[in-house]
Amino acid sequence: MQRGTGHGADWQRARDLFGGARRITALTGAGVSTASGIPDFRGPNGVWTKNPAAQRLSDIDSYVADPQVREQAWRSRAEHPAWRAEPNAAHRAFVDLDRSGRLGALLTQNIDELHQRAGLDPDRVLELHGTIFRTVCLDCGATGPMSAALERVAAGEADPPCRSCGGILKSATVSFGQSLDPGVLRSAQRAALNCDLFVAAGTSLTVHPAADFAELAVRAGAELIICNAEPTPYDDAAAAVLREPLVEVLSALVAAPLIDPPRPLSTWGDPGTWS
């Protein structure tokens, strides 16, 4: 059954749901960070839309097998806009939501750490696809700061190996062909199951298993609000679908008047302990 049928109706429904929600779980995607200067992947001006060949950099098999792919990936990391980006109003809206005591967890597909830099409690953030600010060795599992690896690249190492074992080094992000961290995945599942409102913002809801959390929340009885410029496969399951710019949408929703005081978040526990 199609739920969201009109612009005005969807806006009012979304505001009412936000005002009455007591436990909110959010899922954010690349669209949340575009206003900070970080392009998305699949949108009209997305990285992969403009250059489909760039997808190889995010494929783990290509990365492991081809030194040239790794060298190109390191050049791309050095030039990534995350190093210069600043949080925008969409990121700050989630900080305000957290301070209101109603944000249980924020699941993000983004690797830019802008939610944390905006001031969101890191304990509320579940980075589904990892972070570009760290490196990991694919052989021994050693981790380290990305800044140190990029210094080596700047000094002339086109494909810097792990200093612990000499293995292949990459960013601590989840590439296509890699599995999500099991602990993060379990916490995200609990967060989806333990909310009365699930908000998907700036995500196409086409990448799995991240997209599955929206369906999981709905099946558990939560209402779904989708805030995304383009249609998603889950629009028909949503109570409201909003297409307006996220910097405006999220700020307005978080500012919606509360319907009765919400229960303090401290009584719910943190995402990692929900059952």
Residue pairs with C-beta under 8 A, 6 or more apart in sequence:
1 236
2 235
2 236
3 236
3 237
3 238
3 239
3 240
3 241
4 10
4 13
4 226
4 235
4 238
4 239
4 240
4 241
10 240
10 241
10 242
11 240
11 242
13 239
13 240
14 225
14 239
14 240
14 242
14 253
15 252
15 253
15 256
16 256
16 259
17 197
17 223
17 225
17 239
17 240
18 24
18 197
18 225
18 253
18 254
18 256
19 256
19 257
19 258
19 259
20 258
20 259
20 260
21 102
21 196
21 197
21 223
21 262
22 102
22 196
22 262
22 263
23 102
23 104
23 194
23 195
23 196
23 197
23 263
23 268
24 97
24 102
24 103
24 104
24 195
24 196
24 197
24 198
24 199
25 103
25 104
25 105
25 106
25 107
25 191
25 192
25 194
25 195
25 197
25 198
25 199
25 213
25 217
25 222
26 94
26 97
26 103
26 105
26 106
26 107
26 198
26 199
26 200
26 201
27 106
27 107
27 108
27 109
27 198
27 199
27 200
27 201
27 203
27 210
27 213
27 214
28 94
28 106
28 107
28 108
28 109
28 110
28 115
28 201
28 202
28 203
29 40
29 108
29 109
29 110
29 200
29 201
29 202
29 203
29 204
29 205
29 210
29 228
30 38
30 39
30 40
30 41
30 43
30 46
30 109
30 110
30 202
30 203
31 40
31 43
31 201
31 202
31 203
31 228
31 229
31 246
32 88
32 90
32 91
32 108
32 110
32 114
32 201
32 202
32 246
33 40
33 85
33 88
33 91
33 110
33 112
33 114
33 202
34 40
34 43
34 202
35 88
35 89
35 90
35 245
35 246
35 247
36 81
36 85
36 86
36 87
36 88
36 91
36 112
36 114
37 81
37 84
37 85
38 81
38 82
38 85
38 110
38 112
38 114
39 45
39 46
39 47
39 81
40 46
40 47
40 202
41 47
41 48
41 49
42 48
42 49
42 204
42 206
43 49
43 229
43 230
47 54
48 54
48 55
54 76
55 176
56 62
56 66
56 69
57 63
57 69
57 72
57 73
57 76
58 175
58 176
59 175
59 176
59 177
60 175
60 176
60 177
60 178
61 177
62 69
63 69
63 70
63 73
63 168
63 170
63 175
64 138
64 168
67 159
70 159
70 168
70 170
71 158
71 159
73 170
73 171
74 149
74 150
74 153
74 158
74 159
74 160
75 153
77 132
77 146
77 150
77 153
77 171
78 150
78 153
78 154
80 132
82 111
82 112
82 113
82 114
82 132
82 133
85 112
85 114
86 114
86 117
87 114
87 115
87 117
87 118
87 119
88 114
88 247
89 247
89 248
89 250
89 251
90 201
90 202
90 246
90 247
90 250
90 251
91 114
91 115
91 117
91 118
91 120
92 118
92 119
92 251
93 250
93 251
93 253
93 254
94 103
94 106
94 115
94 118
94 120
94 250
94 254
95 118
95 119
95 120
96 254
96 255
97 103
97 254
98 106
98 120
98 121
98 124
100 254
100 258
100 262
101 262
101 264
101 265
101 266
102 262
102 265
103 124
103 265
104 124
104 191
104 194
104 195
104 265
104 268
104 271
104 274
105 124
105 125
105 126
105 187
105 188
105 191
105 271
106 115
106 120
106 124
106 125
106 126
107 126
107 128
107 188
107 191
107 192
107 210
107 213
108 115
108 125
108 126
108 127
108 128
108 129
109 128
109 129
109 203
109 207
109 210
110 127
110 129
111 127
111 129
111 130
111 131
111 132
111 171
111 173
112 131
112 132
113 127
113 131
113 132
113 133
115 125
116 122
116 125
123 270
123 271
124 270
124 271
126 184
126 187
126 188
126 191
126 271
127 184
128 174
128 180
128 184
128 185
128 188
128 210
129 173
129 174
129 180
129 210
130 171
130 172
130 173
130 174
130 181
131 171
131 172
131 173
132 146
132 171
132 172
132 173
133 145
133 146
133 147
133 172
134 143
134 144
134 145
134 146
134 171
134 172
135 143
135 144
135 145
135 146
135 148
135 149
135 169
135 170
135 171
135 172
136 142
136 143
136 169
136 170
136 171
136 172
137 143
137 162
137 164
137 165
137 167
137 168
137 169
138 167
138 168
138 169
138 170
139 162
139 165
139 166
139 167
139 168
140 162
140 164
140 165
140 167
142 162
142 163
142 164
142 165
143 172
146 171
146 172
149 160
149 169
152 160
153 160
160 169
161 167
161 168
161 169
162 168
162 169
174 180
174 181
180 209
183 272
185 209
187 271
187 272
187 274
188 213
188 271
189 213
189 216
190 271
190 272
190 274
190 275
191 213
191 271
191 274
192 198
192 213
192 214
192 216
192 217
192 220
192 222
193 216
193 217
193 220
193 274
194 268
194 274
195 217
195 222
196 221
196 222
196 223
197 222
197 223
197 224
197 225
198 213
198 214
198 217
198 218
198 222
198 223
198 224
198 225
199 224
199 225
199 227
199 253
200 214
200 224
200 225
200 226
200 227
200 228
200 232
200 234
201 227
201 228
201 246
201 249
201 250
202 227
202 228
202 246
203 210
203 211
203 228
203 232
204 228
204 230
204 232
205 211
205 214
205 226
205 228
205 232
205 233
205 234
206 232
206 233
211 233
211 234
214 224
214 226
214 234
214 237
215 234
215 237
217 224
218 224
218 237
223 239
224 234
224 237
224 238
224 239
225 238
225 239
225 240
225 241
225 242
225 253
226 232
226 234
226 235
226 238
226 240
226 241
226 242
227 242
227 244
227 246
227 249
227 250
227 253
228 241
228 243
229 243
229 245
235 241
242 249
268 274
